[in-house]
Amino acid sequence: MLVELTFYFSYGTFSSDRFHCHSCLISSSISLLWKSRTREADVLIQPNLQPPITTVQHALAYQKKLEALEPNVDFLMTLYLHPSMTPETIREAKEAGIVGVKSYPQGVTTNSDGGVLDYASYNAVFAEMERLDMVLNLHGECPSSKNDTNKESHASTKEEPISVLNAEEAFLPILVDLHWRFPRLRIVLEHCTTSAAISTVRACGPTVAATITAHHLFLTVDDWAGDPFCYCKPVAKTPADRKALLEAVVSGDSKFFFGSDSAPHPVSAKEITLPRDEHSLLVNQGHGDAKISQTPSRKKVAAAAGIFTQPYCTQLVLDGLELAVKEGLISEESITLEILKGFLSKHGRQFYRVDDLLENRKKRSGAEELGSKDEGERETLVITSGASPRNNREQEEEGKERIQHILRSSKEKGEQIEVAIFRGGERTCRVRWEKSS
């Protein structure tokens, strides 16, 4: 059963799913955010753990851990595309109810060191996925030129070197080639960030779709440059690219649906402070100031790529659209109940054929086990904007809540883990749960 969301004064009731979510079990209390915010929903879990989920047994074991934390959530599992994967792995995964396979180009994002170097080497795997009607999820970037160890397989159609700013656009020919070779294979280009990606997905056939995150509805390159808490992969691009994403969201095109890409990195992994090497400073005796005389050799340290939105991700989509209206990027009339239903749930559920997946899971597990919940006693998520034609600005703000800055775990083994929430301190819609029939 899905979350149903009521947006008073504006939109009505619709469902809200997360078709791309990272859920690192870094501590039990952090993981309990599922209970406080997600409740009943469909959540597509990403496999780039450490170690990555490359086997059916690992995926099912992880699914059980998540279900123990929140039994009302339908966790849809994926495998990590890895050299150990064979067509037999795909057959086993299909039989176990695993939804699809996620591809990470090697070295482009968190825990992708074991990712793909050469897509052609997986043709037999893709062919079996196409035959069994599974989904291929693509992290759509090429490795930066300075890190690419297999430039021929990731060659860009452009002459310029590849960096984080053009890595997604450089990947698009690979997407088109995969679609051409396997036209019946369902493919999702995850977390689009560019106008070029939107155009390419639209140009492909009906078996190619794409997800868009909440945070990319807010961010451009100026936001993440220098701010590790707005840094993710793919990075946010230009204002024109952001506008293309917003327009795709409100277009009603079923090729585009919500994928949160919420990643709960600890604050300690986002804030990186390098120790000073006392030998790297040379004191100018004449002026008494310190000048850097050399760069000490040390292992490169970088902020973890990922933004944590899960506790507020549905609200953040609405906030992003509201901000875009105020900025004149989209019209208020373009945000309708049907548009929100499609983007936040309907389009993704249809593409992943969620109803069929859950029905098959029920058959494998036993109808009594999964069918025991009383359909007449479900809970409805009510989101109140505080907006009304009768409300002034002050009343509207009073009707909202502030986004929590930090989610803290209980102390485990003397250590407390903190995760920063995107747009912490900003106002957003209020939420509550109500019994409905």
FENUR-V611988 format. One record per backbone hydrogen bond with DSSP energy under -1.0 kcal/mol. NH is the residue of the N-H (numbers start at 1). CO is the residue of the C=O. E is the energy in kcal/mol with one decimal. If there is no record, write none. Layout:
nh->{NH NH}
co->{CO CO}
e->{E E}
This chain:
nh->{5 6 7 8 10 11 12 14 16 17 18 19 21 22 26 31 32 33 34 36 37 38 39 43 44 45 46 49 53 54 59 60 61 62 63 64 65 66 67 68 69 70 73 74 76 79 80 81 85 90 91 92 93 94 95 96 97 98 99 101 102 103 106 107 108 112 115 116 122 123 126 127 128 129 130 131 132 134 135 136 137 138 139 140 141 142 145 147 148 154 167 170 174 175 176 177 178 179 180 181 182 185 187 188 189 190 192 198 199 200 201 202 203 204 208 209 210 211 212 217 218 219 221 223 224 225 227 230 231 242 243 244 245 246 247 248 249 250 256 257 258 259 261 263 265 267 269 270 271 280 282 284 285 288 291 293 304 306 312 316 317 318 319 320 321 322 323 324 325 326 327 328 329 334 335 340 341 342 343 344 345 346 347 349 350 351 352 354 357 358 359 360 361 362 363 364 365 366 370 371 377 380 381 382 383 384 391 396 397 398 399 400 401 403 407 409 412 415 419 421 422 424 425 426 428 430 432 434 436}
co->{14 381 12 383 7 7 7 5 3 344 42 258 44 262 24 27 28 30 31 32 33 34 34 74 18 76 21 47 47 52 55 56 57 58 59 60 61 62 63 64 65 66 70 41 43 100 53 102 82 86 87 88 89 90 91 92 94 93 77 135 79 137 116 112 105 109 112 104 119 120 122 123 124 125 126 127 128 129 99 186 101 188 103 138 139 167 162 144 144 150 163 166 171 171 172 173 174 175 176 177 178 182 207 136 209 138 211 194 195 196 197 198 199 200 205 187 255 189 257 214 215 215 237 220 220 221 224 227 228 238 239 240 241 242 243 244 245 246 253 210 343 212 20 307 263 418 266 267 267 277 291 289 283 284 282 280 269 231 309 312 313 314 315 316 317 318 319 320 321 322 323 325 324 331 332 336 337 338 339 340 341 341 342 345 346 347 348 349 353 354 355 356 357 358 359 360 361 362 366 367 374 434 4 432 6 430 388 392 393 394 395 397 428 426 419 417 415 412 407 405 308 421 403 423 401 384 382 380 378}
e->{-4.3 -1.8 -2.7 -1.2 -1.4 -1.8 -1.3 -2.0 -1.1 -2.7 -2.3 -1.4 -2.3 -2.0 -2.3 -2.2 -1.0 -1.7 -1.7 -1.3 -2.0 -1.4 -2.0 -2.3 -2.5 -2.7 -2.2 -2.0 -2.4 -1.2 -2.0 -2.5 -2.1 -2.4 -2.3 -1.9 -1.6 -2.1 -2.6 -1.8 -1.1 -2.1 -1.4 -3.1 -2.8 -1.9 -3.1 -3.0 -2.5 -1.6 -2.1 -2.3 -2.5 -2.5 -2.0 -1.6 -1.2 -2.4 -2.1 -2.4 -3.6 -3.3 -2.3 -1.7 -1.7 -1.2 -1.9 -2.5 -2.0 -1.6 -2.7 -2.5 -1.8 -2.3 -2.6 -2.2 -2.2 -2.5 -1.5 -2.9 -3.1 -3.0 -2.4 -1.0 -1.8 -1.1 -2.4 -1.7 -1.3 -1.1 -1.1 -2.2 -1.5 -1.4 -2.4 -2.2 -2.5 -2.3 -2.2 -2.4 -2.3 -1.6 -2.9 -2.5 -2.6 -2.5 -2.6 -1.8 -2.4 -2.3 -2.5 -2.1 -1.7 -1.1 -1.6 -2.6 -2.9 -1.8 -1.6 -1.5 -1.5 -1.9 -2.7 -1.7 -1.1 -1.8 -1.9 -1.8 -1.0 -2.4 -2.3 -1.7 -1.9 -2.4 -2.4 -1.9 -2.2 -1.8 -1.8 -1.9 -2.6 -1.7 -3.5 -2.0 -1.8 -3.1 -1.6 -1.1 -2.8 -2.8 -2.6 -2.3 -1.0 -3.1 -1.9 -2.1 -2.6 -2.3 -2.2 -2.7 -1.6 -1.6 -2.7 -2.8 -2.1 -2.5 -2.6 -2.0 -2.0 -2.0 -1.9 -1.3 -2.6 -1.0 -1.4 -2.3 -2.7 -2.4 -2.6 -2.6 -1.4 -2.5 -2.3 -2.8 -2.3 -2.3 -2.6 -2.0 -2.0 -2.8 -2.0 -2.4 -2.3 -2.3 -1.9 -2.1 -2.4 -2.1 -1.5 -2.1 -1.9 -3.5 -2.6 -3.3 -2.6 -2.5 -1.6 -2.4 -2.2 -2.0 -1.2 -1.6 -2.6 -3.3 -3.0 -2.6 -3.0 -1.5 -2.2 -2.5 -2.9 -1.4 -2.9 -2.2 -3.1 -2.3 -1.6 -2.3 -2.8}
